[in-house]
Amino acid sequence: MIEALVALAVMSFGMLGVVGMQSTMRTGADISRQRSEAVRIAQEELEELRNYSVLRAADAASGQLAFDQIVAAAAASVPAINTNTTFFLERVVPAAASAASGAMAPVQQVQVIVSWADRSASAPNQRVELSSAIAGLPPQMYGLHAMRTDRSPLRQAYGRNAAIPRVHISDNGDGTSTFTPPGLGGVTWIFNNATGLITKVCSAPSTPTCTTEERWLLSGFVAFATGGPPSYGEAEIPTDPVVSGLSMKVKVTLPVSTPDQACATEAVVSDRLAYYCALPTQTIAGQRLWSGRVEFAVSPSPGTLSTTLGDTTASNFKVCRYSRDGYNLVPTSDGDIPSGLTINKYNSRHPYSYYEVNGPQQNKNFLVISAGDGTDPFSCPAENPATPIESNTWRHQPIS
């Protein structure tokens, strides 16, 4: 009898241990399920914040989130899935981290906190925290994050180089394409699809004569902000109409003694001109090179181009170029290139004068502004570092 009682006592203690273990396991499983749900809620909140539709609240339609609406929010209960507790979501956005310095895109540092009470408590005693930095980039640029950076520039149809124009173009079926520049009387340029090099220039008659010439293309757009004092907003989104009679040419310094080269222009929309310049090259050390600078003219009226920065004539115009920095010097040798820059990097920055260009140059853009208001001269608008759009402009014509 005594042995049976001892065995029963031992078994009872064992059963109590099993019951305690089961309770602990149940509590652990419960908290694990709750924690998984809390992580899901926090991740969903961060993804919703990253998925903003516009940058400014003033531009947001009903139901859209703007980047500048990513602000702190007090803890509030949120719906949950298959759970036995209430979750509270809090958003912390430090005011000091609302923007990066310099010309970088604004950045919000966001901390999402989800708290809840487990079985052992009546007030929240568990929490999950997730942090992230959300950059204020235009939503249209989201696709850039998926582009490979270890590949050559994207090609167009028929394997054409990205610098070859997309309009007025026809494929020849032999690795070349024919481009008819607008406004040059039917002259055509034959492009090598792979390199973007112009290999032939053909005359306009019905039976054209083609000459073998190696030229590089310089192209881009000209926008207009002529309705008043130009601001950075008008540099970012210029909407004034095209100035009639505007023409462009390139004063070529290499090859030596090459005449000025006229550029083709066309109004692609009411407030934009596209331009195309085919620049003769000189072969030096196996490279096809050209040097020179773009010049503008307006003929006939409504006005003319200013010759001094102090010009205040309302009917006159000044030309600015979009560039991150003001490379206005005129290089005549490698020693004139700013320290730390190669020739290619120098040219890619859209300088006042190009030097020994060895490839096509595209999206070299300009902004035409009014000279002044009759009393005060206007200057090329500088960039607003609070916006992510690169809109800095520098004086191009005149430069002094």
BAKOL-28362 format. One record per residue (C-alpha): x, y, z. Coordinates in pm, whole numbers, plus 50000, padded with zeros to 5 digits. Each point is the difference from the previous one (the first is absolute). Layout:
N
XYZ...
! end
This chain:
400
500005000050000502805023850095501804993149673496845007749804499505032850185503635010249930499634991449631496765019749985501695030050163502914998849757497584997449707498025029250135503105022050014500804989349643496505008449882500275034150162503255005649808498374989449674497095023650065502425028750069501974992249684496814999049794498995033950139503415014849922499964985449648496505013349943501035034850116503134998949782498034989049695497445026950066502655027350024501754986849690496765002249801499365034950134503555010949918499674987249642496805019949959501675030950149502894997249752497494996849714498205031650116503275019450030501254988649659496665008449838500155034950149503535006149867499064987549653496955022749992502215029650093502544991149727497164997949750499225037350006498465013649678501245036049989502625021250176497805028750125496694997650181498635028149783500344977249695498344969650161496604988549882497454984550233501424968650158503575006849888502925002450241502595027549948503624997550111499695030750221497074983150181502384974250149499915014050354499854986950356496764983550116498904991050354499294963950095496594988049880498384965949978500124982349665498144970049855501774966550030499534965149857499244968950213501175014150330498795002250359501375034150092499895036249883502965015049812500985036750017501935016549718502245030450061502115019149746503065020150105501545024549750502855020950148499635036049882503785004149974500174972649736497445014949764502505008749725503514991649893502575027049958501075016749675498234991749676499054964550099496404988649995498165005350332500054969450223497664990350285501254977350277496954979950108499604977250304496874978250022499084985650341497334973250053499124991950363497534975850162499154982150326500654962850026498014975750221501885010250311499235037149986497085023849972502055028449846502434997949705503204982850112501304987149664501255020349702501594997449657502005028649846500975004249633502005029549863500635011849646501145030149797497565011049728501425022149723497825027149846500534990749636497395006449729497874968349974500664999949624503624990650078499154967950185500794979549689503635011550006500654977850301499454969649778502485010449730503364982749981502995022550054502604976049861498795001449640500425023849707497235025849936496614986049907499514995249629497005007949788498274980049730502324982849750502795001750260500505037349952502275019250233498035019750262501345033149862498484995049653496795020849964496744981050025498135021049743500545005949626501934967249996499884969449774501954967750021502134989549703500214963350095503814999549995500815012550349499445036449904497085024250019499135031349804498995031550189498485030249827500715030550218497095024849990500545033549835503174991349805498334996649661499844962049986503654992750085500364965850163502514985350243500904963050001500604986250353501884968950106497384983650221502514985250244502255030150064497785029849922502665013349762498815018649688501854983349714498465017549696498335033049917497664999749700498805029949798496365009149949499244993949627497784971549886503154981149906502065008050308503775000250002501504985450316503475008550124501864980250262500385022450305500514989950360498015022450232498734998550357496515011350095499355027050259496325001850095497595011250270497115023350069499465037350041497315011550246498675035250063499285021150310499395034149846496875011450183501785018450281502834995750252501004963449968499764979250318501304965450083496434987649954499995012049639503394983549947498544967450129496765001949801500295027349733496735006249816500445032249798499624997649620502854995149755501695032349887499535002649624503055004849782502414983250243502914983049825503064981050121503444992849867503254985450130503235019749966502464972049934503615003850118501024964349918500384990249717501925032149942498545024949749496634981949987497115024049925497185004850251497574970849991496265007449987497814979250231496584986549912497165010750232496334991350027497205007950243499124966350152497355016050224498825036050045502685007550259502954978449887502455000049713501994969149917503375006449837502464977949810503565009549902502294977449794503585010350076502934991449767502844981250168503764998549969501784967250062502735004150260501804969550143497254977849860497165019950156497345020349817499935033550180498315033849979500115031250217497795030850000497075018050162496325006149930498845034949903496465013449964498435026949784496505014749969498855013449664497815018149920498305017850294498354996850263503395007650148503634991749999502544983350225501655020450272503685007449971500505009350368498744985150324498775034350106497545002849710496515008450131498115001949667496754980850043499874989449634503534985650002501064965550109502764982450189500934963249976500714977650299501174964049991499024972550240503124989450186500914989450352502975023349999501225030749815502744988549767500265031849798503714998249920501074993449642502464970950011502764999849742502004971150140499764971850250501565023050260496945022649988497634972350111499085004850368502024978950241498634965250055497964998749678500714980349686499015014549663496974977149979498765009850345500575036649921497984997949678497194980350167499375029550234498835022449713502785025950009500075033449821502534986349751500434963249916503514986549963501044969349798496634982650007500304963349903496404987949991496385011349963498715025150255496285000050079497665018850234502215030950009497185023850080499545037750007497555025150148499215033249825498955028250236499075036649960502895024450035498195021350257496905020350076501255033249871501465009450337501714969550148502014973449815498944963850035502464972450090500004962849930498024982350274501914979550254498874966750138497764996050303501754973650217496704992050175498674982549688501404968049849499915013749643503395010249861499215034649862503145020850044500795022749704503065020749908500405029949774500924989149650499345029449771501165024850100502404986350258501345033850112
! end
